[in-house]
Amino acid sequence: MEEGRNPHPPGGQRFGRRRTASDYNTQLREKQKAKRMYGVGERQFRNYYKAATRKKGITGDQLIELLERRLDNTIYRMGFAVSRAQARQLVCHGHFYVNGRIADIPSYQLRDGDKVNVKPQKVKAAPFQEVLNLKPEDCTYPWIEMDFSRLNGVFKHAPQKGQFDHQIQVNLIVEFYSR
């Protein structure tokens, strides 16, 4: 090494240690993770939180219920798409009917008993050919009933507290917004 050169990379701190994350930082990270996971913007996520606070019950559970009722999320859960982003695109392109009507709004809130099926013209499309080989046991979500041979499903009800295995800590999101 040349004499007189600094052995540390530019911008790096030579001394000190990394600080522990504050409560605010932890709550913010959890909110951002949930937003990215469901593909929702800041304003829309805040509106979902406000709607969840107006509903009866635990705010965190109501927030998850609202996010799970989204059409693009349900399409992903049904197995028609490999990611929520792909599900969103398929919905935007008008590949699905909800109760016999074309649904092309990803944030459409499904109600209990809504029937979702692929447009007959789109059945031969590549994403749906893989779904035809699945069995009814492959749908692991108890709030969704699937018929893979006909490419349709029923949103029976929103997930209950014990049925849903999310990776997000909803209580931190509620704490973040209730500051």
URQUIGI-V818463 format. One record per helix or strand of 3 or more residues. SS is the DSSP state (helix for helix, strand for strand). FROM is the first residue (numbers start at 1). TO is the last residue. If there is no record, write none. Layout:
SS;FROM;TO
SS;FROM;TO
This chain:
helix;23;38
helix;42;54
helix;59;68
helix;71;78
helix;84;92
strand;96;98
strand;114;118
helix;120;122
helix;126;129
helix;131;133
helix;136;138
strand;144;147
strand;152;155
helix;170;177
